[in-house]
Amino acid sequence: GIYGCSHQVGTAVIGIAGGYLVVAFGWQSVFYVPAIFALIITVFLLERLRDVPSSMGLPPVELWRKDVTDSKKLEALEQPMTVKETLLKHVLNNKFVWFVAFGNMFLYVGRYGINSWLPSMLYEYKQISIQKARSRSRRPAGCMPCLSSRAFSGC
């Protein structure tokens, strides 16, 4: 779906652009350009992301939606948890988090092969320029998640 495509499309764009950046501005530019984008996004997120609604002077979501009417339960929901409590209670003991982690591990093994090994092989063994090697290795990778999503969705 969109999640898989966004990773592949983003990787394809930076892979193709990286080849041109290396030739035009040197290998250091491949690190500086994404770093600048990351800094811009970081500043935006630091400005826009917020904590729980009560930290902004708003009522708790459960009270606003009338999900919880018991005041003791509501107070318990609004109590901040430590990082250790959050990790142990909601992350490490959650079997669905582990399913997603293992699924992503196997996904990234294949993705790493396409994104790293294939361009290197084209460059070293086929004597294709680094820009063309990056471009050729990105074409199938960028399309596969979208095509497989469409094929298996029954459309």
FITOR-562866 format. One record per residue (C-alpha): x, y, z. Coordinates in pm, whole numbers, padded with zeros to 5 digits, always signed. Last residue first. Layout:
<sites>
XYZ ...
</sites>
This chain:
<sites>
-00898-00481-00823 -00876-00788-00597 -00640-00629-00346 -00361-00874-00425 -00268-00737-00766 -00301-00370-00664 -00080-00408-00360 +00164-00614-00564 +00184-00342-00830 +00229-00060-00580 +00489-00252-00378 +00674-00352-00699 +00692-00017-00878 +00973+00157-00691 +01191-00152-00682 +01154-00217-01055 +01280+00131-01149 +01532+00178-00871 +01807-00054-00998 +01815+00114-01337 +01845+00463-01190 +02118+00369-00944 +02319+00190-01213 +02262+00478-01455 +02394+00733-01206 +02687+00508-01101 +02798+00459-01461 +02755+00104-01592 +03068-00112-01591 +02861-00436-01578 +03056-00591-01293 +03134-00298-01063 +02853-00051-01136 +02575-00304-01196 +02683-00506-00891 +02698-00196-00673 +02355-00085-00793 +02211-00431-00710 +02375-00473-00369 +02258-00159-00198 +01897-00067-00271 +01778-00398-00413 +01950-00615-00156 +01860-00376+00124 +01495-00397+00024 +01504-00773+00036 +01652-00777+00387 +01424-00483+00475 +01107-00681+00420 +01230-00966+00639 +01301-00730+00928 +00977-00543+00865 +00777-00862+00914 +00972-00944+01229 +00904-00600+01377 +00537-00603+01271 +00481-00937+01442 +00671-00818+01752 +00454-00505+01778 +00149-00731+01743 +00267-00947+02034 +00264-00652+02274 +00472-00723+02583 +00774-00527+02457 +00571-00221+02356 +00282-00136+02589 +00377-00252+02939 +00755-00287+02929 +00829+00004+02699 +00573+00239+02852 +00674+00153+03207 +01043+00206+03128 +00973+00536+02953 +00786+00657+03258 +00409+00692+03247 +00217+01017+03272 -00112+01005+03463 -00405+01106+03239 -00547+00756+03207 -00541+00705+03583 -00729+01031+03635 -00999+00918+03392 -01035+00583+03564 -01080+00756+03898 -01331+01004+03748 -01557+00729+03607 -01728+00867+03295 -01495+00722+03034 -01585+00727+02665 -01764+01065+02683 -01582+01183+02370 -01455+01494+02554 -01390+01297+02872 -01192+01026+02691 -01004+01290+02489 -00886+01466+02806 -00998+01829+02830 -00781+02093+02662 -00525+02318+02832 -00237+02215+02603 -00090+01968+02852 -00445+01829+02892 -00450+01734+02523 -00160+01486+02564 +00168+01597+02408 +00197+01802+02091 +00374+01775+01759 +00371+02095+01548 +00687+02289+01638 +00914+01991+01698 +00770+01832+01384 +00846+02135+01164 +01198+02172+01306 +01264+01803+01244 +01127+01822+00888 +01367+02105+00807 +01655+01921+00970 +01579+01603+00776 +01570+01793+00446 +01908+01950+00526 +02050+01610+00620 +01919+01462+00293 +02120+01729+00100 +02434+01706+00315 +02493+01332+00294 +02479+01288-00084 +02657+01624-00107 +02969+01469+00045 +03019+01251-00265 +03097+01545-00490 +02883+01831-00624 +02777+01743-00982 +02882+01377-01011 +02788+01279-00657 +02466+01483-00671 +02361+01308-00993 +02399+00963-00843 +02229+01076-00524 +01928+01208-00718 +01865+00858-00852 +01906+00694-00513 +01726+00978-00332 +01425+00940-00560 +01428+00561-00555 +01456+00549-00177 +01162+00785-00142 +00959+00583-00392 +01042+00259-00214 +00964+00381+00134 +00649+00563+00023 +00533+00262-00175 +00540+00032+00126 +00335+00271+00341 +00098+00361+00056 +00000+00000+00000 
</sites>
